[in-house]
């Protein structure tokens, strides 16, 4: 029977012989959990007079919070940027598979695509109401047609569990990026803010429901008002695939941008007279109380270990490891897709077919964590 009915009927699990992260160090302590929440053992013992219903011997393993991957394009044969008939099934399949690599929440990422792909991936096709339903609908407003058809999200933000990692919302990487730093993004589908900023963005995406993050180039004309409006709507703005100078990047941060997409990759290289987006790591124009976070692909290919160390030592609190994984993650070498591009897997490298342009990675998050630890020589 549960040991603490005065507070909860839920069972208490004690993890023994484990290492947990406390004060930035791994320490050998027991961990007590009830209904997914960590308990204070002193309050449990003395205030509740509780005890463990179950004990799990971790045999010296590390017990840590799950990893969060905010840039993952697919994996295990699933391409999130493919307008399949059942997008949710593909996302759910990847969500289940990445649990084994420690990822407990993620942002399915869409690379630059035609508007039709965004509309289909983000939302199911409109459905006409049945005769019975239409009888119950309010009168149609000629200025708004939401009463005529129903457009439903293909994938909704939801919690994780044994069924799979949580979905935090989509990360839309492009199409409002620099042609000079497009990387593996198809240039023919890139866009600029011509019609007034948000109008262009909404025309491309269709809606921002269940969108968590947007990557854009802050040097594009009209981008600053877009940054401000996206942030107002609760969408994280990330700067990337860009030739922005430091002043342009700082202005975007002033407007609310708070993330950098795969630092060092697809941006101007660091220069001592104008460090570009990289300079945000030590900029004195970041507003007080704000933090600029930055993603890094620590797969041993995208970023030299020395660059990992430089970034981490300059701004350790802002570093966020991402996989930038593509369809080929978890599969043997061969040809795969990334949105509108054909990708060739050669060893651990993923290239746009027929080129030497890197196109995401095939690394899992636990591989990235191990490589980062080795590169930065962190001691336990």
N, C-alpha and C positions, 0 to 999 in steps of 0.2 A: 504493500500500500504506500502511497505517497507519504513522505515523512513530514510534510508541513501543511496540513490541511487548513491551518489558521490563516495562511496567506494564499495558498494555491493548492489545487489538487494535482498539479503537474509533478511528475517525477523529477528528482534531482540526480544529475549525472556528475560523477567525480572523475576527472582525467588525472591519472597518476603517472609518475615516471615520465614527465614531459618537460619540454623547455618552452617557455613563453616569453614574449617580447615585453619588457617593462623598462622604462627609462632608457630606451634605445639600446638595450642590451638583452641578450638571451639569458634567462635565469631559470633554474630548475625549481619549479613550484607546481603544486597541484592546481587544477582549474575546475571550478564548480559552475555548472550550467543548469538553468531551469527555463524551459520554454524558449530556448534560443538566446537567453540573456545570461551574461556572466554575473555571478553572485559574489558578494563580499563575504569571505569565509568567516570573519569575525562576527558579523551581524547574523550570519546563518547559525553559528554555534551558540552564541550568547543570547541573542535577542529572540531567535526563533527556536532554538534548541533542535535544529534540523540535522539531518545526516543524509548520506548518499543512498539512493535507492539502487543505483548501478555504478559500477566502477569499470573504467576502461584503462588498461595498461598500454601506454603509448610507446613503451620500450625505447625511451630516449628521443623520440621524434619531436619535431617542432610543431606546436599548435599555434597557428597564426590566423589572423583575419584573411578571408579570401581575397584573391587578386581581383582588380578591376581593370578591364581592357577597354579603353575608350576609342580605340582605332583598330578594328578588325573587319576585314572585307569579306570574310567567309572562311571556309575550311571544309575538309573532308568531302570535297566534290560540290560544295554549295557555294555559289557566287551571289552575294546579297544584291549586287547590281544587275542581276538578271531578272527580267520581268516574267517570272514563272507564274503558272496558274495558282500556285499555293505557296506564296512567300512565307507565310507563317510556319508551314511545315519545315522549310529549309532552316529558318531561324531557330526553331525548336530543336531540330536535329543537332545543329552546331552548339546550341546552349547545353544540351546533354553531354556532348563529347568533351567540351572544354572543362567540365567539372573535374575530370581526371588530371588536369594540369593546374588545378588550384584556382581557376577563375570562377568566381561566384556571381559576377555581374559584368555586363558589357554593353557597348554601343555598336550595334550593327552599322557598318559604314558603307555608304554609297559613294563611288567615285563619279567623276564627271560623266554625265549621261544625257541623252535626249530628254526633253520634257515628258514625253510619253512614258518613258521608263520610270521617272520619279513618280508620276501620277499612278502608274499601275502598281509599283512596289509599295508605295506609301498608303495607297487607298484602293479598296476593291472597286470594281466597276459599279456605276450607278444602277440601282434597281428600281423599277417602277413599282409603286405600291399596288397591292391587290385591290379588287373592287371593294371588298369589305373594309380594307384599310383606308381606301380613298374616301369612303363615306364618312369616316371619322376624322379626316384631316380638316384643319381650319381652312378658310378661304385662301386661295392662292394670291400672294403678293406679286404683282408683275415685275417688281424690281428685284425680287429675290426668289430663286427657284428651289430653295431647300425643301419646300413642301411637295414638290413634284417628284423628286427622286431622293434616294438615300445613298450617301457616299460614306462607306464605313472604313475605318483604319484596317489595313491588312495585319499589322502587328502593333499591339498596344504595350505601353509600359506596364510591366508586371513584376511581382516579386519572384524570387527564385526558390528552389527547394530541391528535393531529390529528383524531380522531373527535369531540372536544368537550371542554368544560371539565370539570374534576373536580367531583364531587358530594361536598360535605363533610358532608352530612347535612341533614335537614329542619329548618327553623325553623318552630315552631308558635306563631303569634301569636294568642293567645286559646285557648279562650273564657273564661279566668279573668281577665277585665279589668273595668274600671269601666264601668257603664252611662252614667255622666255623661260619660265621655271615650271612648265607643265609636267615634267617628269613623264610618267606613264599615262597621263590623262590625254585622251584624244583631242587634238587642237580644234577639230571641226565642231565640237560641241561646247567649246568655251563661250562664256557670255560676259558682257559688261553691263554696267548700270546705265542704260541709255534713256529709259522712259521715266526716270525719277526714283531709282533706288528700289524701294520695297515692291513697287509694281512689277519690276523686272524679276525680282526674287520670287514673288508669289506666282508669276506666270510660269516660272521654271518648275517650282516645287509643287504648286497646287494648294498646299496648306502646310502649316507648321505643327499640327497636332502630332504628338508623339515624337517630335524632333528635339533632341537634347543639345546638339552642337552643330555649328556651321563653320567650315573653314573657308576663308576668303582672303584675297590679297588687298591690304589696306591702301595701296597706292592707286587703286582703280577710282576713277572719278565717280563721286556719289556714294562711295563706300562708307564714309563716316556716319552719314545719317542712317544707313542700313545697320551699322554696328549698334548705334544708339537704340534703334527700334527693336532689334533682335534681343538685346539685353533687357529692354523694358518688358518684353514678352517672356522673359525667363529662359531664353536660349543662350547657351554659352557660345561666345564668338572666339574662334581660334584663328591666328594669323599664320598663313603658310602658302606655299607655292607662289612665292612673291619676290619681287625685286625692290621692295620697300626699303627706304633708308631709315635710320633710327628715328628721325623726327616724325615721319609718317606712322611708324609703329607706335611711338609714344602718344600721338594724337588718337590712334585707335584705342589705346589703353585708357586715355582720358574719357573716351566715349563709352567705355565699359568692357572692351575686349580683355580676356583674362587667361588666354591659353596660346601656346605656340605649337603648331603641328610639326611633328618629327624634326626637332631642332637640328640645324646644320644641313639637312637634306632639303632640296628644292627651295633654296633661298640664297641671297647673296652671301658669299663667304665673308668671314670676319675681316675687317680692315681697320687699321689703327686710327684712320681719320674719320671713318664712318662705319661703325660695326654692324649697321643694319639691324634686322630683327634680333640677332644674337645679342645685341647691346642691351636689350630689355632685361637681361639677367642681372645687370648691375646698374641700371638706369636710376638716376635720382629724381626722375619725373613720374615714377610710379606713385600714385596717391597714397598718402599715409593710411595704413590699415589694409591696403590691398596687396594681394600676391599674384604675380604672373607665373602661372604654371607652364611647364613645357614638356611635351612628349619626346621620348627618345627610343629609338629602335636598337636595343642592345642585343642584336643577333650575331655580332662578330663580323658583319658585312657592311651594314649601312653606316656604322660609326666606329672610328678607330678608338681603341681603349684609351688613348691619351685624350681624345676629345670628350669621352665620357667623364674622365677624371676632371678635366678643365671645367666642364659645365657643373658637375656635382659640387666641386669645391667652391665655385663662384656663387652658386645658388642652390644649396642642398634641399631646402624646403620646397622648392618648386618642381623638382624632378618627378616625372611620371613615366614609368616604363609602359610602352605600348608594343604590340606585336606587329601591327600593320600586316597581319597574316592574310593570305589570299586562299583561293579555292584549293590550291595544292597542299596546304598544310595537312599532314597526316596521310598523304598519298605518295606513291612512288614517282620518280622523275617522268616527265612527259610534257605534253602540251595541254594547257588549261586556258581558262578565260578569266579576265578581270574586266567586267563591264563589257565595253565594246572592243577590247583589245585581246589578242591572242598572246599567251604568255608561255615561254619555254623555261622549264626547270632544268638547270644544269648543276648537279651537285646540290649545294645549299643556296645557290643563286637563282633568283627569278628575274628573267629579262623579258622585255617586250620582244616578241618573236622577230628574229633577224637583226636585232640591235644588241648593244651592251647597256641599254637603259634599265636600271633596276626597277622592278615593279612589285613593290611589297616584299613580304618575306614568307618563309614557310616555317618560321620558328614558333614554338609554343611559348606561353608566358613563363612557365617554370624554366625553360631554357634561357630566356632573356634574363630572368632573375639570377640564375647561376652565373651567366656570363658577366653581368654587371658586378656581382660580388667578386668574381675573380679579377675583373679589370680594375676595380677600385680598391682591391686588396683589403676588404673589410674583415676585421677580426671578430670572432665570437667572444 
